Amino acid sequence: MHFGLSEEQEMIVSTVREFVETEIYPHEAEVERTGEVRPEQADAIKQKCLDIGFYACNFPEEVGGGGLSHLDFALVERELGRGSMALNHFFGRPQNILMACKGDQIERYLTPAVKGEKMDALAMTEPGAGSDVRGMSCAAKRDGGDWVVNGTKHFISGADHADFIIVFIATGEEETPRGPKKKITAFLVDRGTPGFTIRDGYKSVSHRGYKNMILEFDDCRLPDAQVLGEVDGGFAVMNEWLYATRITVATMSVGRARRCFDMGLAYAAERKQFGQQIGKFQGVSFQLADMITEIDAADWLTLYAAWRLDQGLPANREIASAKVYASEMLARVTDATLQIYGGMGLMDDFPIERFWRDARVERIWDGTSEIQRHIISRELLRPLGA
């Protein structure tokens, strides 16, 4: 068993970390202050990502992507986690679900997304349907040869910049032993489609500048050509391509925790009280020891889950474990670092208060901590018939 990174993986880490430190860090304070990413900033980040050959690095080489493995891509996401979510959004990583594109969809959506010519976003959540995906009320009904869509989606990240949205919509019901359940279909919806509106969402304390948007459908007509995958096959494409996105939350939580820890460690070594560095007091030094232990544990748990995917091994439980542990670890690390900084930790002179605020959402999106624990326990109990 080998725990070290290969020479190529070390290169990936150093390249992306340098990118974050030179192209992301200098603009973070402005984004925090304004809540916006200037278009020229976004374009510059995207172009530099293209220049270094990392745009769509999560896609196979045969479609024009970088061809990174799940483990390699986890290393990329871990380093990106150190920087502002609003800014590193333009370090292009299109949704892997676009690999389900067929026929004309490849030239209309997949290829432009991989080349950086178009940006995508993903929409599932609704005001009345978050973790319960089958509870969605946004629905499409047949009318002639088209689908007519009505309903609302919210909390849609990246939709403000997206040229098209991958939207999951209810397209009927099926009877099951537990009662009727919604059938779900994925659609590709272009910005500007009649009856489709993208508007500003809510103001969040986490990840300023990384906006969540509201999507509204009012008798929006979509032809069959816009179906991604098969009609009523939304869960099939979701399970094949989307469940690994939870690794992204875990890896980025690890990266952000390490940046926060590094600042806390340096502060503990510099700040003096009662005639000595505060890091010499057990109350601080033990916190540092606990923090680095948890960060390392989350890191290995996450990389192991990505490795299992590369080996073709079942990884649902391991991914859920990584997501829940890393996101909750980040909350503890940011809180402990803020405590080490004392009152200054709450001031915007330092990014600690930002890390603290940003950490809160990680336990909610891409499946809440409660959902992850449900997945883990279900995977444990099902083989025993429970």
Secondary structure, DSSP 4 states (H G I P E B T S, - for coil): ---SPPHHHHHHHHHHHHHIIIIIHHHHHHHHHHS---HHHHHHHHHHHHHTT-TTTTS-GGGTS----HHHHHHHHHHHTTS-HHHHTTS----GGGGG--THHIIIIIHHHHHTSS-EEEE--BTTBSS-GGG---EEEEETTEEEEEEEEEEEETTTT-SEEEEEEEEEEEEETTEEEEEEEEEEEETT-TTEEEEE----SSSTTS-EEEEEEEEEEEEGGGEESSTT-HHHHHHHHTTTHHHHHHHHHHHHHHHHHHHHHHHHHH-EETTEEGGGSHHHHHHHHHHHHHHHHHHHHHHHHHHHHHTT---HHHHHHHHHHHHHHHHHHHHHHHHHHGGGGGSTTSTHHHHHHHHGGGGTTTS-HHHHHHHHHHHHHGGGT-
